[in-house]
Amino acid sequence: MTEIAYLIGVDGGGTKTLVRLARVDGSILAQASGPGSALRNGAPRAWRAIEDTIAQAFAHAGMSVPPPAALAVGIGIAGQNVVQWANDFQSQAPHFGALQIVNDGVATLLGAHGGEPGAIVAVGTGTIGIALDIDGRQRVVDGWGFPSGDDGSGAWIGLRALHHAQHALDGRAPRAALAEAMLALCASELPPMPENQGRDERAILLDWLAQADQAAFARAARPVVEHAGQDPAAATILHAAAAEIALMVAALDPLRRLPLALCGGLALALQPYLDEGLRQRIVPARADAADGALLLARQAMALTSNQENPA
C-alpha cells in the first residue's frame, strides 16, 4: 500500500484553478495556477485542468508527480452543489490516497476563519455567501449560478457592462470610456477576419456574445473596475454590485455577530463601494480557499487512516 506523502489543496474556480502543494506536516512546497475548472464545463475538463495544475505544482517544487495514492487531496470547486455535476466529478476522480470535495465557497470559508464560526462572501467569476454560526448551523446565500444568480459577481458585472455597451452603441446611453473599452475587449477576443474584410461595431458585439460563457463575462468586469473613476456608468455598476453584496451579508448574519471576510478576486475592487458600516465589519481572511482545501486534504487523510487502522 502506497503511503500518503503529500497534501494537495485545490481551489477550482470558473476563471482559474489554484493548487497548493504541501508535505504531510503542513509545510508548503509550491503552488501553481491553471485554467478554470468549474463543473459547469464538464467533469473531464475539470479533472484535466486540476491534474495539469497539480503537475505544474510538482514541477515548481522540482519533483515529478508521484502516484495518485501518495496524495491526499482536498478540492473546493465551483458547481459542486449541483448534484449531477458533483456525481460525475466524483465518479471520474483518480484513485488518490484520500479525497474530499466541497463547493469552492466552503473551502473559502474554511480558509478565511480556520474552520471556526464566521461568514464570507466570495466574489469572483461567481458569488456565494456562506456562514458557519456559533451554534454550528451553516447558511448559504446565492451561488445559484450565472446568469440567474451569482449577483454582484464578475460575470454579473460583465453582463451589465455589455448591456451598457449595447445602449451606447445604438444611442440609448452616452458613449464614453466604458463603452469604448468593452468594444475593444470584444474585438480583441474574436478571431481575425480574412484580409480585406472586417466587422462593424455592432457585429463585433454580436459575434462576441454568440460565443461568450460565464468566464468571458467575468473578464468583461475588468474594464468596469478600470474605468469606474472616470465613467459614471462603470461606477453605477460597481455600486449596484456592492448593494447585492450587502443584501447577501444581511441574509447571512442578520444578528451581526460573526466575523465577516470579503474574499475572491473582486473583493478589493468592490470594498470601497460598500457603506461605511459594512466596511468596518470586514476582517482580513486568515487564509485563502487553497489553504481551506489543504485543511480538507488533512481531514481526508486522517479519516482514511482511521478507517484503515480502527481502534
C-alpha positions as MATLAB code, in Angstrom:
seq = 'MTEIAYLIGVDGGGTKTLVRLARVDGSILAQASGPGSALRNGAPRAWRAIEDTIAQAFAHAGMSVPPPAALAVGIGIAGQNVVQWANDFQSQAPHFGALQIVNDGVATLLGAHGGEPGAIVAVGTGTIGIALDIDGRQRVVDGWGFPSGDDGSGAWIGLRALHHAQHALDGRAPRAALAEAMLALCASELPPMPENQGRDERAILLDWLAQADQAAFARAARPVVEHAGQDPAAATILHAAAAEIALMVAALDPLRRLPLALCGGLALALQPYLDEGLRQRIVPARADAADGALLLARQAMALTSNQENPA';
ca = [
       0.000    0.000    0.000;
       1.366    3.415   -1.006;
       1.784    5.784    1.935;
       0.410    9.296    1.620;
       3.342   11.670    1.279;
       1.816   14.965    0.130;
      -1.210   17.164    0.691;
      -2.850   18.916   -2.261;
      -5.258   21.826   -1.869;
      -7.262   22.773   -4.972;
      -9.296   25.939   -5.429;
     -11.269   25.308   -8.617;
     -12.975   28.436   -9.916;
     -14.567   29.480  -13.147;
     -11.613   31.564  -14.309;
      -8.627   29.777  -12.799;
      -7.544   26.759  -10.766;
      -5.088   27.242   -7.906;
      -3.195   24.256   -6.497;
      -1.109   24.363   -3.317;
       1.285   21.506   -2.559;
       2.437   20.652    0.970;
       4.170   17.902    2.882;
       2.045   15.937    5.332;
       3.479   18.065    8.147;
       1.833   21.101    6.508;
       4.961   22.787    5.168;
       4.254   24.373    1.784;
       6.378   23.206   -1.126;
       4.929   25.028   -4.130;
       1.801   26.243   -5.850;
       0.612   26.648   -9.423;
      -2.322   28.159  -11.273;
      -4.080   26.898  -14.358;
      -7.279   27.342  -16.352;
     -10.692   27.306  -14.731;
     -12.174   24.001  -13.586;
     -15.773   24.923  -12.733;
     -18.020   21.890  -13.097;
     -20.457   23.639  -15.409;
     -17.937   22.893  -18.193;
     -17.964   19.148  -17.512;
     -16.071   16.752  -15.248;
     -13.460   15.661  -17.842;
     -12.432   19.258  -18.484;
     -12.330   19.980  -14.748;
     -10.112   16.975  -13.977;
      -7.830   17.813  -16.897;
      -7.300   21.333  -15.546;
      -6.755   20.084  -11.980;
      -4.335   17.286  -12.881;
      -2.346   19.557  -15.200;
      -2.086   22.186  -12.463;
      -1.052   19.586   -9.873;
       1.719   18.530  -12.269;
       2.821   22.170  -12.565;
       2.983   22.494   -8.778;
       5.255   19.446   -8.512;
       7.386   20.821  -11.360;
       7.733   24.115   -9.474;
       8.910   22.103   -6.458;
      11.463   20.338   -8.656;
       9.787   16.943   -8.347;
       7.973   14.508  -10.576;
       4.344   13.703   -9.853;
       4.030   10.665   -7.559;
       1.321    8.014   -7.934;
      -2.169    9.317   -7.025;
      -2.246    7.014   -3.983;
       0.553    9.102   -2.442;
      -1.645   12.220   -2.441;
      -4.299   13.402   -0.011;
      -6.376   15.886   -1.971;
      -8.888   18.488   -0.835;
     -10.881   20.249   -3.524;
     -13.158   23.253   -3.329;
     -14.764   23.584   -6.743;
     -17.426   25.770   -8.300;
     -20.560   23.841   -9.203;
     -20.167   21.046   -6.662;
     -23.560   21.988   -5.215;
     -25.253   20.711   -8.408;
     -25.846   17.028   -7.678;
     -25.376   15.632  -11.190;
     -22.193   17.627  -11.776;
     -20.843   16.568   -8.374;
     -21.617   12.896   -9.010;
     -19.937   12.979  -12.428;
     -16.879   14.681  -10.967;
     -16.592   12.237   -8.054;
     -17.019    9.201  -10.311;
     -14.135   10.277  -12.554;
     -11.674   11.037   -9.749;
      -8.230    9.441   -9.841;
      -7.521    6.874   -7.104;
      -5.984    9.318   -4.643;
      -4.861    8.119   -1.225;
      -7.553   10.371    0.285;
     -10.019   12.798   -1.250;
     -12.583   15.293   -0.014;
     -14.587   17.562   -2.341;
     -16.717   20.562   -1.371;
     -18.115   23.647   -3.040;
     -15.484   26.335   -3.536;
     -17.350   28.630   -1.160;
     -16.977   26.113    1.668;
     -13.225   25.946    1.055;
     -13.103   29.745    1.139;
     -14.981   29.771    4.462;
     -12.600   27.186    5.951;
      -9.572   29.182    4.873;
     -10.926   32.563    5.925;
     -11.812   31.605    9.504;
      -9.711   28.488   10.081;
     -12.793   26.296   10.429;
     -14.217   28.497   13.220;
     -17.569   30.360   13.143;
     -17.657   33.210   10.679;
     -19.130   34.426    7.425;
     -17.705   35.022    3.980;
     -18.876   36.439    0.716;
     -16.682   35.195   -2.111;
     -16.780   37.465   -5.152;
     -15.016   36.229   -8.251;
     -16.356   34.817  -11.503;
     -19.434   33.919   -9.428;
     -20.594   34.806   -5.941;
     -21.593   32.830   -2.894;
     -22.052   33.715    0.732;
     -21.630   31.109    3.479;
     -21.836   31.444    7.249;
     -20.928   28.974    9.974;
     -22.849   30.164   13.018;
     -21.733   29.750   16.622;
     -24.378   27.038   17.088;
     -22.846   25.024   14.225;
     -25.536   25.798   11.664;
     -24.471   26.705    8.148;
     -26.265   29.206    5.920;
     -25.753   29.697    2.200;
     -26.802   32.707    0.139;
     -26.690   32.826   -3.672;
     -24.282   30.558   -5.507;
     -27.219   29.908   -7.849;
     -25.051   30.207  -10.932;
     -24.875   32.607  -13.826;
     -26.966   34.163  -15.334;
     -29.902   33.703  -12.921;
     -27.771   34.131   -9.792;
     -24.219   34.976   -8.685;
     -25.357   38.538   -8.009;
     -22.595   41.102   -7.803;
     -20.060   38.700   -9.336;
     -17.580   39.298  -12.114;
     -19.925   37.676  -14.628;
     -22.861   39.738  -13.278;
     -20.804   42.929  -13.629;
     -19.607   41.975  -17.100;
     -23.148   41.255  -18.291;
     -24.228   44.735  -17.232;
     -21.178   46.263  -18.886;
     -22.076   44.591  -22.176;
     -25.658   45.801  -21.784;
     -24.342   49.344  -21.337;
     -22.141   48.994  -24.420;
     -25.173   47.961  -26.468;
     -27.069   51.025  -25.275;
     -24.123   53.278  -26.038;
     -23.623   51.824  -29.498;
     -27.186   52.440  -30.627;
     -27.616   55.823  -28.948;
     -29.542   54.962  -25.770;
     -26.635   55.928  -23.497;
     -23.610   58.226  -23.747;
     -20.645   56.648  -25.477;
     -17.728   57.107  -23.108;
     -14.763   55.235  -21.640;
     -16.566   52.076  -20.534;
     -18.347   51.502  -23.836;
     -15.132   52.034  -25.787;
     -13.263   49.627  -23.500;
     -15.954   46.980  -23.919;
     -15.788   47.235  -27.707;
     -12.003   46.913  -27.568;
     -12.212   43.873  -25.297;
     -14.740   42.126  -27.526;
     -12.721   42.840  -30.662;
      -9.538   41.513  -29.047;
     -11.183   38.177  -28.195;
     -12.556   37.456  -31.671;
     -10.549   35.588  -34.323;
      -9.108   37.804  -37.055;
     -11.150   38.258  -40.222;
      -9.751   37.402  -43.677;
      -7.771   40.117  -45.412;
      -9.880   42.999  -46.791;
     -12.808   42.020  -44.568;
     -13.838   43.328  -41.218;
     -16.650   43.609  -38.727;
     -18.569   46.740  -37.926;
     -19.003   47.562  -34.248;
     -22.453   46.004  -33.978;
     -21.122   42.776  -35.467;
     -18.228   42.798  -33.009;
     -20.599   42.786  -30.039;
     -22.940   40.223  -31.568;
     -20.117   37.851  -32.523;
     -18.587   38.106  -29.047;
     -21.922   37.496  -27.349;
     -22.550   34.449  -29.542;
     -19.532   32.654  -28.071;
     -19.358   34.154  -24.571;
     -19.562   31.927  -21.499;
     -19.525   32.801  -17.801;
     -15.753   33.231  -17.742;
     -15.920   35.593  -20.722;
     -18.470   37.794  -18.977;
     -16.272   37.774  -15.882;
     -13.349   39.035  -17.976;
     -15.636   41.841  -19.106;
     -15.744   43.068  -15.488;
     -12.149   44.245  -15.694;
     -12.864   47.383  -17.777;
     -15.642   48.291  -15.335;
     -13.170   48.342  -12.439;
     -10.560   50.143  -14.519;
     -12.905   52.941  -15.655;
     -15.086   53.428  -12.573;
     -13.141   56.541  -11.616;
     -13.815   58.297  -14.911;
     -17.058   56.883  -16.295;
     -20.259   57.202  -14.229;
     -21.728   54.143  -15.968;
     -18.920   51.947  -14.619;
     -19.254   53.407  -11.123;
     -23.008   52.782  -11.175;
     -22.461   49.116  -11.982;
     -19.999   48.682   -9.105;
     -22.337   50.465   -6.673;
     -25.097   48.053   -7.743;
     -22.773   45.074   -7.246;
     -21.866   46.328   -3.772;
     -25.570   46.637   -2.925;
     -26.018   42.961   -3.839;
     -23.137   42.015   -1.556;
     -24.733   43.977    1.284;
     -28.001   42.067    0.812;
     -26.101   38.785    0.996;
     -24.355   39.789    4.227;
     -27.648   40.811    5.824;
     -29.171   37.418    5.000;
     -26.099   35.501    6.183;
     -25.677   37.189    9.556;
     -28.835   39.113   10.496;
     -27.695   39.431   14.133;
     -24.268   40.792   13.088;
     -22.427   38.519   15.474;
     -19.979   36.774   13.137;
     -16.616   37.916   11.784;
     -17.060   38.723    8.091;
     -14.462   38.264    5.355;
     -14.888   39.520    1.807;
     -12.946   37.139   -0.433;
     -12.247   36.478   -4.085;
     -10.703   38.309   -6.990;
     -13.121   41.257   -6.878;
     -13.158   41.754   -3.106;
     -10.736   44.676   -3.035;
     -12.345   46.350   -6.035;
     -15.836   46.263   -4.505;
     -14.957   47.094   -0.908;
     -14.807   50.905   -1.445;
     -18.375   50.814   -2.795;
     -19.817   49.259    0.369;
     -21.306   51.555    3.009;
     -19.043   52.560    5.866;
     -20.753   50.394    8.477;
     -20.312   47.256    6.427;
     -16.698   48.089    5.603;
     -15.919   48.370    9.309;
     -17.242   44.848    9.923;
     -14.885   43.220    7.425;
     -11.897   41.366    8.857;
      -8.909   40.030    6.908;
      -9.211   36.410    5.870;
      -6.745   34.207    7.738;
      -6.013   32.260    4.570;
      -7.455   31.602    1.127;
      -9.540   28.828   -0.412;
      -6.466   26.804   -1.383;
      -5.451   26.693    2.288;
      -9.019   25.753    3.158;
      -8.688   22.905    0.648;
      -5.435   21.828    2.319;
      -7.376   21.597    5.579;
      -9.850   19.330    3.767;
      -6.954   17.204    2.493;
      -5.617   16.803    6.024;
      -9.082   15.814    7.272;
      -9.444   13.295    4.429;
      -6.048   11.787    5.243;
      -6.974   11.438    8.924;
     -10.294    9.814    8.051;
      -8.606    7.333    5.710;
      -6.044    6.477    8.382;
      -8.765    5.867   10.966;
     -10.644    3.580    8.574;
      -7.522    1.554    7.804;
      -6.416    1.373   11.465;
      -9.561    1.224   13.611;
      -9.061    1.308   17.361;
];
